[in-house]
């Protein structure tokens, strides 16, 4: 008997999109050009079959998915923001960082190229698609480590342990036994679940966020619909029911996206081409 594979496709982002964004500008579009996303669920008979819930839903061993709603404090355009949230047990997945400034790809094309179970966009980059922060890939440094303000760091040790930490508390050093790392800003939640963004700039955008919960699970969140400030994200993540210990911001705007392909679920939040990504492979 053929196993039904459920597909969810993110559409409606940007001004020129069908099922994926077609855009070469790495900068975020203004809010008036962004529409609320619509999600379509289909199975083999093309009938609705599955949708996100406010509770964690099991995808496979070590991976769960849910919807997280953020209520903004001063955003009349998008008073409610919907995020796709994934909770991953790092013991079940190898976390990697990829970078190819000469050939940036959308997150879905990154997934096709790598065959990863999950792809999420990575850190900020300039007009030449070079990282503005720091990446460590197979032990090779790209960019400048411990830049001022780049207070969040994802790291993977030589023995494949994954963690998130504050660079102010523990900066990267060459003596560390790390294979992969990514630094970006700002820090959203300090260790212990304390909100790290204290003032609201009022700047609104789509967001991608990486976090670690108090049980050591990796949490990845990407905007499905809406625009929000980093202040609102920091405040509400720290008070959420996801038990966030530490979190920091990834690149956002039209760069924000994810591509999930498993044996049971496919889920895309489309992005423009990005040069670097975080990839998860089943061990």
Secondary structure, 3 states (H helix, E strand, C coil): CCCCCEEEEEECCCCCECCCECCCCCCCCCHHHCCCCEEEEECCCCCCCCCCCCCCEEEECCEEEEEEEEECCCCCCCCEEEEEEEEECCCCEEEEEEECHHHCECHHHHHHHHCCCEEEECCCECCCCCECCEEEECCEEEECCCCCCCCEEEEEECCCCEEEEECCCCCCCCCCCEEEEEEECCEEEECCCEECCCCCCCCCECCEEEEEECCCCEEEEEEEECCECHHHHHHHHHCCCCCEEEEEECCCHHHCCEEEECCCEEEEECCCCECEEEEEEEC
